Amino acid sequence: MTGFRSRAAAGFSALLLCACAHDPSGSLGSGEPTPTMRSALAQAACSHRVREAEAWVNFMSGGGRNGRNLNVLAKLADPGAAALLIRSSASTPEMLVLEVRTADEAPILGQMSYREAAPEPLYRRISLTCRGGEIFAITAIERVY
C-alpha cells in the first residue's frame, strides 16, 4: 500500500506542476516560465517581502554633493530583517534592476536603500528582484527640486 501512496503522490505532484506551467494561449511554449510565473516563484522563494518602495531624483545640490542623484528606498514587511539592494548586471538604459540580498546587518533594519547618479534619460522602471524574478516594481520616479 505504501508504494501505491508514493506513486499517487508523485503523480499528483506532476499534475500540479503541469497545471502551473499551463500556457493559457493554448500553444505549446518553449517550456520557459512566463514572467508572471517567474515572479510568483521568486516571491515564494525569497525570504524578504517588500511592503512598499519609492524612487526619486534629487535635483538639489549642496553639502558637498552634486545634484541629480537617483535614490531608491524600500521598506520590508519584516521590520527586523537585514537586506541590501545591489545593482544587477541585467540593468538596461530603460530599466534599473536591483537585487534584494540578505545581509548580516543593515544600516536600518527593515529598510533597503540604493543611490547612484541619475542617468539621462532617466530609467522608465526600477525592478526589485530576488532569486531571478521580480518581486516589486517602481514605475513612477519622483523629481525633487
NUBA-385471 format. One record per residue (C-alpha): x, y, z; residue in three letters; chain. Coordinates in nm, 4 decimals, always signed. Each point is the difference from the previous one (the first is absolute). Layout:
+----------+----------+----------+------+-------+
!        X !        Y !        Z ! rest ! kette !
+----------+----------+----------+------+-------+
!        X !        Y !        Z !  ALA !     A !
...
+----------+----------+----------+------+-------+
! end
This chain:
+----------+----------+----------+------+-------+
!        X !        Y !        Z ! rest ! kette !
+----------+----------+----------+------+-------+
!  +0.0000 !  +0.0000 !  +0.0000 !  MET !     A !
!  +0.2898 !  +0.2368 !  +0.0722 !  THR !     A !
!  +0.1291 !  -0.0347 !  -0.3572 !  GLY !     A !
!  -0.3412 !  +0.0960 !  -0.1350 !  PHE !     A !
!  -0.0146 !  +0.3105 !  +0.2209 !  ARG !     A !
!  +0.3440 !  +0.1198 !  -0.1054 !  SER !     A !
!  -0.0819 !  -0.0550 !  -0.3704 !  ARG !     A !
!  -0.3324 !  +0.1807 !  +0.0457 !  ALA !     A !
!  +0.1745 !  +0.2893 !  +0.1772 !  ALA !     A !
!  +0.2606 !  +0.0210 !  -0.2765 !  ALA !     A !
!  -0.2732 !  -0.0002 !  -0.2636 !  GLY !     A !
!  -0.1933 !  +0.2710 !  +0.1823 !  PHE !     A !
!  +0.3168 !  +0.2111 !  +0.0291 !  SER !     A !
!  +0.0645 !  -0.0362 !  -0.3731 !  ALA !     A !
!  -0.3598 !  +0.1022 !  -0.0708 !  LEU !     A !
!  +0.0423 !  +0.3128 !  +0.2126 !  LEU !     A !
!  +0.3231 !  +0.0895 !  -0.1788 !  LEU !     A !
!  -0.1699 !  -0.0413 !  -0.3370 !  CYS !     A !
!  -0.2881 !  +0.2206 !  +0.1132 !  ALA !     A !
!  +0.2448 !  +0.2711 !  +0.1095 !  CYS !     A !
!  +0.1781 !  -0.0103 !  -0.3350 !  ALA !     A !
!  -0.3224 !  +0.0113 !  -0.2054 !  HIS !     A !
!  +0.0166 !  +0.2476 !  -0.2869 !  ASP !     A !
!  -0.3422 !  +0.1720 !  -0.0138 !  PRO !     A !
!  +0.0550 !  +0.0887 !  -0.3673 !  SER !     A !
!  -0.0411 !  -0.3688 !  -0.0800 !  GLY !     A !
!  +0.3257 !  -0.0186 !  -0.1925 !  SER !     A !
!  +0.2920 !  -0.2096 !  +0.1038 !  LEU !     A !
!  +0.2579 !  +0.2423 !  +0.1339 !  GLY !     A !
!  +0.3720 !  -0.0296 !  +0.0384 !  SER !     A !
!  -0.0356 !  -0.1481 !  +0.3464 !  GLY !     A !
!  +0.1431 !  +0.3152 !  +0.1536 !  GLU !     A !
!  -0.2011 !  +0.1501 !  +0.2869 !  PRO !     A !
!  -0.1958 !  +0.3127 !  -0.0875 !  THR !     A !
!  +0.1027 !  +0.3265 !  +0.1690 !  PRO !     A !
!  -0.3050 !  -0.0225 !  +0.2269 !  THR !     A !
!  +0.0811 !  -0.3583 !  +0.0965 !  MET !     A !
!  +0.3667 !  +0.0896 !  +0.0539 !  ARG !     A !
!  -0.1103 !  +0.2882 !  +0.2254 !  SER !     A !
!  -0.2317 !  -0.2247 !  +0.2028 !  ALA !     A !
!  +0.2764 !  -0.2592 !  +0.0420 !  LEU !     A !
!  +0.2509 !  +0.2685 !  +0.1038 !  ALA !     A !
!  -0.2399 !  +0.1449 !  +0.2557 !  GLN !     A !
!  -0.0606 !  -0.3460 !  +0.1442 !  ALA !     A !
!  +0.3742 !  -0.0764 !  +0.0167 !  ALA !     A !
!  +0.1138 !  +0.3398 !  +0.1296 !  CYS !     A !
!  +0.0295 !  +0.0398 !  +0.3753 !  SER !     A !
!  -0.0808 !  +0.3727 !  -0.0263 !  HIS !     A !
!  -0.3289 !  +0.1725 !  -0.0834 !  ARG !     A !
!  +0.0049 !  +0.3617 !  -0.1157 !  VAL !     A !
!  -0.2854 !  +0.1904 !  +0.1654 !  ARG !     A !
!  +0.0533 !  +0.3224 !  -0.1942 !  GLU !     A !
!  +0.2672 !  +0.1660 !  -0.2094 !  ALA !     A !
!  +0.0578 !  +0.3373 !  -0.1587 !  GLU !     A !
!  +0.2569 !  +0.1721 !  -0.2164 !  ALA !     A !
!  +0.0841 !  +0.3640 !  -0.0544 !  TRP !     A !
!  +0.2612 !  +0.2162 !  -0.1650 !  VAL !     A !
!  +0.1469 !  +0.2656 !  +0.2229 !  ASN !     A !
!  +0.0751 !  +0.3070 !  -0.2125 !  PHE !     A !
!  +0.1189 !  +0.2030 !  +0.3009 !  MET !     A !
!  +0.3721 !  +0.0429 !  +0.0469 !  SER !     A !
!  +0.1827 !  +0.0942 !  +0.3151 !  GLY !     A !
!  +0.1803 !  -0.1540 !  +0.2925 !  GLY !     A !
!  +0.2962 !  -0.0972 !  -0.2173 !  GLY !     A !
!  -0.2094 !  -0.1986 !  -0.2498 !  ARG !     A !
!  -0.1164 !  +0.0767 !  -0.3465 !  ASN !     A !
!  -0.3633 !  -0.0222 !  -0.1039 !  GLY !     A !
!  -0.1776 !  -0.2617 !  -0.2085 !  ARG !     A !
!  +0.0274 !  -0.3008 !  +0.2260 !  ASN !     A !
!  -0.2437 !  -0.2869 !  -0.0467 !  LEU !     A !
!  -0.1136 !  -0.1374 !  +0.3364 !  ASN !     A !
!  -0.1935 !  -0.3211 !  +0.0635 !  VAL !     A !
!  -0.1512 !  -0.0856 !  +0.3380 !  LEU !     A !
!  -0.1800 !  -0.3271 !  +0.0710 !  ALA !     A !
!  -0.1687 !  -0.1020 !  +0.3244 !  LYS !     A !
!  -0.0191 !  -0.3667 !  +0.0876 !  LEU !     A !
!  -0.3023 !  -0.1744 !  +0.1478 !  ALA !     A !
!  +0.2243 !  -0.1259 !  +0.2847 !  ASP !     A !
!  +0.1251 !  +0.3078 !  +0.1910 !  PRO !     A !
!  +0.2872 !  -0.2022 !  +0.1488 !  GLY !     A !
!  +0.1344 !  -0.1391 !  -0.3288 !  ALA !     A !
!  +0.3433 !  +0.0909 !  -0.1339 !  ALA !     A !
!  +0.0326 !  +0.0192 !  -0.3783 !  ALA !     A !
!  +0.1782 !  +0.2069 !  -0.2632 !  LEU !     A !
!  -0.0753 !  +0.1197 !  -0.3541 !  LEU !     A !
!  +0.2774 !  -0.0776 !  -0.2488 !  ILE !     A !
!  +0.0060 !  +0.1161 !  -0.3616 !  ARG !     A !
!  -0.0432 !  -0.2925 !  -0.2389 !  SER !     A !
!  +0.1851 !  -0.0493 !  -0.3262 !  SER !     A !
!  -0.3466 !  -0.0551 !  -0.1525 !  ALA !     A !
!  -0.0595 !  +0.3783 !  +0.0173 !  SER !     A !
!  -0.0626 !  +0.1783 !  -0.3297 !  THR !     A !
!  -0.0167 !  +0.3676 !  -0.0980 !  PRO !     A !
!  -0.3789 !  -0.0188 !  +0.0444 !  GLU !     A !
!  -0.0180 !  -0.2151 !  +0.3153 !  MET !     A !
!  +0.2065 !  -0.0076 !  +0.3177 !  LEU !     A !
!  +0.0042 !  -0.3500 !  +0.1500 !  VAL !     A !
!  +0.0853 !  -0.0236 !  +0.3686 !  LEU !     A !
!  +0.0487 !  -0.3356 !  +0.1695 !  GLU !     A !
!  -0.1264 !  -0.0484 !  +0.3560 !  VAL !     A !
!  +0.2679 !  -0.1795 !  +0.1991 !  ARG !     A !
!  -0.0111 !  -0.1200 !  +0.3589 !  THR !     A !
!  +0.2678 !  +0.1642 !  +0.2137 !  ALA !     A !
!  +0.1458 !  -0.0670 !  +0.3446 !  ASP !     A !
!  -0.0728 !  +0.3609 !  +0.0883 !  GLU !     A !
!  -0.1483 !  +0.3068 !  -0.1646 !  ALA !     A !
!  +0.0235 !  +0.3741 !  +0.0666 !  PRO !     A !
!  -0.3719 !  +0.0019 !  +0.0943 !  ILE !     A !
!  -0.1771 !  -0.3280 !  +0.0743 !  LEU !     A !
!  -0.3131 !  -0.0521 !  -0.2062 !  GLY !     A !
!  +0.1135 !  +0.2407 !  -0.2731 !  GLN !     A !
!  +0.2197 !  -0.0143 !  -0.3071 !  MET !     A !
!  +0.1373 !  +0.2932 !  -0.1949 !  SER !     A !
!  +0.1986 !  +0.0615 !  -0.3151 !  TYR !     A !
!  +0.1485 !  +0.3129 !  -0.1578 !  ARG !     A !
!  +0.1748 !  +0.0784 !  -0.3275 !  GLU !     A !
!  +0.0473 !  +0.2950 !  -0.2315 !  ALA !     A !
!  -0.3227 !  +0.0416 !  -0.1973 !  ALA !     A !
!  +0.0472 !  -0.0921 !  -0.3654 !  PRO !     A !
!  -0.1285 !  +0.2070 !  -0.2897 !  GLU !     A !
!  -0.2531 !  -0.1033 !  -0.1122 !  PRO !     A !
!  -0.1365 !  -0.1274 !  +0.3290 !  LEU !     A !
!  -0.1023 !  -0.3644 !  +0.0422 !  TYR !     A !
!  -0.3614 !  -0.0787 !  -0.0843 !  ARG !     A !
!  -0.0216 !  -0.2801 !  +0.2576 !  ARG !     A !
!  +0.1832 !  -0.1312 !  +0.3045 !  ILE !     A !
!  -0.0300 !  -0.3731 !  +0.0623 !  SER !     A !
!  +0.0770 !  -0.1540 !  +0.3401 !  LEU !     A !
!  +0.0907 !  -0.3647 !  -0.0509 !  THR !     A !
!  +0.0688 !  -0.2962 !  +0.2215 !  CYS !     A !
!  +0.1198 !  -0.3436 !  -0.1146 !  ARG !     A !
!  -0.0357 !  +0.0912 !  -0.3665 !  GLY !     A !
!  -0.3511 !  +0.1426 !  -0.0007 !  GLY !     A !
!  -0.1601 !  +0.3361 !  +0.0595 !  GLU !     A !
!  -0.1606 !  +0.0416 !  +0.3410 !  ILE !     A !
!  -0.0820 !  +0.3731 !  -0.0217 !  PHE !     A !
!  +0.0007 !  +0.2673 !  -0.2710 !  ALA !     A !
!  +0.0224 !  +0.3779 !  +0.0156 !  ILE !     A !
!  -0.1447 !  +0.1712 !  -0.3046 !  THR !     A !
!  -0.0188 !  +0.3604 !  +0.1253 !  ALA !     A !
!  +0.3226 !  +0.1815 !  +0.0822 !  ILE !     A !
!  -0.0654 !  +0.3303 !  +0.1775 !  GLU !     A !
!  +0.2052 !  +0.3122 !  -0.0646 !  ARG !     A !
!  +0.1012 !  +0.2038 !  +0.3074 !  VAL !     A !
!  +0.1178 !  +0.3602 !  -0.0465 !  TYR !     A !
+----------+----------+----------+------+-------+
! end
